[in-house]
């Protein structure tokens, strides 16, 4: 998973993000999930807060941020849904 903050007045485009990731990263390095945060939290020593992100995982029922899933069949990142989450957890969908 990648957690990113978009530039001001920018919107996430699942198709162009897929093309960029597909062009510049090998298959094993492509993030399956992209989480869009409005602000990236830092610790007192200016490190990224990752523990909470790891604990929340990719469950759309828990995460209030926008979350996208890499759909290789459609060649784009799609909005994460509870159905996709259940398919991944039940191993119906291979990552």
N, C-alpha and C positions, 0 to 999 in steps of 0.2 A: 504494500500500500504506500502511496505517496500522499502526503498532506501538504497542500499548497495554499497560498493566499494570492488572489488575483490582483492585478493592478487596478487602480481606481477606474471606474466606468468601463470595465472589461467584463465580458460574459464568457463562461466556459463553453467551448465548442467541441463536442465529443468527436466529431468527424475529423477536424483538423488536428486535434490532440492525438488521435489514433494515428494519423498519417505521420506526424512528427515522431512519435514514439516508435512506430514501426520502421521508420527510416534510420533513426539515430541510435536505437538500442537493440542489442541482441534479444532473442526471444526470452531467455531466462531472466533478463533484467527489466523487462517491461512490467510496470505496475499493473496488477489486476484490478486494483481499486484505487480511485483518486478521491480524496476528501478535500472539499473546499472550505477553508476557514476564513472568517472575516478578520481575525487577528491571530497571530502566532504567539502563544504564551512562552515566556522565558523564565528561567530560574533566577535566583539572586546572583548567580555567577554567569549569566547570559548564555545559558545552554537551553536548547529546546526542551519543553516539557513533553516527554514521550510516554511516560508510564500510564497516564490516563488514556491516551490514544490507544495504547496496546490493550488495556483492560476493556475498552469499549469495543474493540475489534471492528467488524464491518456489519454489525446488526443495525438495520435501518430503524428498528423499533427503539433503539437506545440512542442512536446518534441524531442530533438535531441539525447538524450541518448537511450541506448537499454532499451526496456520495454517489460516485459513478463506478460502473463495472465494465471491464474490458470485454466486449462481445466480439470474438474473432469471426463469428459467422456473418455478422452485419458490418464488420470493419469499422466500428466506432465504439466510443464509450457511451453507455446508456445509463439512465438514472437507476440506481439500485432500488429494487422493490423487495417486499417481504417474500414474494414467490421465488425470486432469484436467490435470496438468502436461504430459504428452505431447501431449494435444489442443491445448493452448495453444501449445506450442512448434512443433507441426506445422501450426499455423494452421487446425486443424479447428474450433476454438472461437474465435469472434470476440469480442474484448474491446471 
